[in-house]
Amino acid sequence: MKPIYHREDVYDAETIEKLAEHYTEILKLLGEDPTREGLVKTPERVAKAMAFITKGYAEDPREILLSACFKEDYRHMVLVKDIDLFSTCEHHLMPFVGKAHVAYIPNGTITGLSKIARVVECFARRFQVQERLTVQIRDCIQEVLNPMGVAVVIEASHTCMQMRGIQKQNSVTTTSAFTGVFLSQHRTREEFMTLIGSKLH
């Protein structure tokens, strides 16, 4: 017997209902008929989609890091690169998509590698500008782990530039933020930039 597909997502029912009401009105204002077959469930779907892509508001990035902190006498670079990043531009509520590269040099404390990616996702799943997102990731890791330095580089494509406005399809925005030895030691920063640009796997 063919298995029956079942998917279960957890949402706040009241929030979804209120959001769906607003999206119904938006469809009307744009000239659509929200009662036609293809759009009947669209307001609810969009409401759930928005709840998911902004789930970072309900998460604490500091607690994510603190949930897996370990004492370790390792004082060399820890780099997690090519972290897939999906966020939403707060100016037009359109997606920007790219990669985050995050490194830190421990000062007696390390965190689980997956927690670095989770911190990126936590801040990304909010309405953002890329510049602030980059700094938030850097500051969170610096404040919680107190490492000798943190480096963050984000490369992203913004659909608000590709689909509207200037309509430049191949543009990529790069932002960076550093603390500690990544600021004061040119060789350390250079090593980081070399590593994120290399293909070692």
Phi, psi and omega in degrees: 000134181291129181296146179270127180290131177224130178232135181229115175247147182253121179226159172281113188300319182295318179296315180298318180298316180293317178298317181299323178299318179294319180292330174298316179294323178298316178301318179297316181295332179276358176098011181262167176250101184291357178266352180287158191308313185290344184246358185304316183261001183299314180304319179291319179298315180295320179300315179292323178297316180294323177298322180288314185284353175244022183293348179296338178294334182268003183245152179249108183296330177296317180294328177300313179293317183293339181290347181213062176257138182222142174282125181206130181273065177240122187234040175238173186293134170248118185237126170245111185244168179058041176282117179301135185229128176230120181221179184231122179296126183286347182279325182232000184054044176240153187289149159232140192227140179183212182230144173245141176238122187231131178225152171212158177246109187298153176234048180105348181226132175240166176232163178299140184299322180294336181291330176297313179295325180291325176295317176303312182295321181302312180287327181291328182277048174218168172289129193219165156241147187298324182298313180292320179304315181300315182290322179298317178298312179302310186294322180299312180294320179297316184289322184278315185267341183049052180282177178286345177177154178229142175229133178225129172232132176238133174241124185213152173255135185250119181292340177291341173267336185269324186260344182216180175060238186288336176055051176259106192290330189255012181286141177231133179258130179242129176233153180217154176208136184226155169224166171056229187295338177290338174271318189273337183245109182301320183295323179293315178296321180295320178298316178300312182296324178293317183294320182287342179266354183261157177248099183260000183233000000 
